[in-house]
């Protein structure tokens, strides 16, 4: 037997059955030892089984588990087992292993549907309130940082700002243009199908102008940006958290909000109104193409009717929402990114959560804007 490998020896001392464990009992030999111990039985009924551990040169959790199984099996067969020669550390390890493998009896709880429903609702409400409180606290911290940077504009990271402006603005134009063009086409087709029955085809232009300029252009753009840029913010900052780059910034005396959040917030604040205007134009162009194809409304007729249907206020009412949506999307994305806790799974989970929260808040704010504009009669 190679030195250091766990060995089990048995002998009789009167009516005591002596079982001596020697060598090293660890994970490497645990499987073989467990197999041997499974076949180990006294030849006759002993007065007591004495397990001598004085010859152990080492024992880890796996070795302790094997010995624990032997002790419990012998006790289960009605034997009295005494453990001798163990060091205090080995006694502690055996006790911890015994405690870990003991299964506590399942405590059956009565079925209380109303109580369980109230408990779930309460936990959900508390979780939502806690998240809302943390998010508002983060908003406050960011606005304090904005005030500090406004007093000293040299602290603002212009290079990062222009980089993110390109990412969230210029690089988003193809996908936003394609989707809003298709939405214009669909909206024109559906409107034409209904208005043709009343001989009011020309009012397709009115529906397109008001619908896209006031609501759909900025709303669709914000939802796309929340899914594209908001998730990117969370993933970028979350990955930096996993790699401990954010911790390194704080050790160096750099403010992560000033370094990471403000450039992204400023870039989206500038880009979203511009991209929303681009989406309005492309959406109307898609509607004009469909109107010409289905209703023979020429581009000249479309533009003249558009001038009658809408005024500058219509577009301003739509675009004025874009900066607010930009602030919410960027802050939610950065907030969730900074909440990542040290694993790729956390990055994925919070990225998804960031998108859901951003889209939810954008739709809620859009509804609130509609109520406000209705109250102001705009």
Secondary structure, 3 states (H helix, E strand, C coil): CCCCECEEEEEEECCEEEEEEEEEECHHHHHHHHHHHHCCCCCCCCCEEEEEEEEEEEECHHHHHHHHHHHHHHHHCCCCEEEECCCHHHHHHHHHHHHHHCCCCCCCCCCCHHHHHHHHHHHHHHHHHHHHHHHHHHHHHHHHHHHHHHHCHHHCCHHHHHHHHHHHCHHHHHHHHHHHHHHHHHHHHHHHHHHHHHCCHHHHHHHHHHHHHHHHHHHHHHHHHHHHHHHHHHHHHHHHHHCCHHHHHHHCCCCHHHHHHHHHHHHHHHHHHHHHHHHHHHHHHHHHHHHHHHHCCCHHHHHHHHHHHCCHHHHHHHHCCHHHHHHHHHHHHHHHHHCCCCCHHHHHHHHHHHHHHHHHHHHHHHHHHHHHHHHHCC
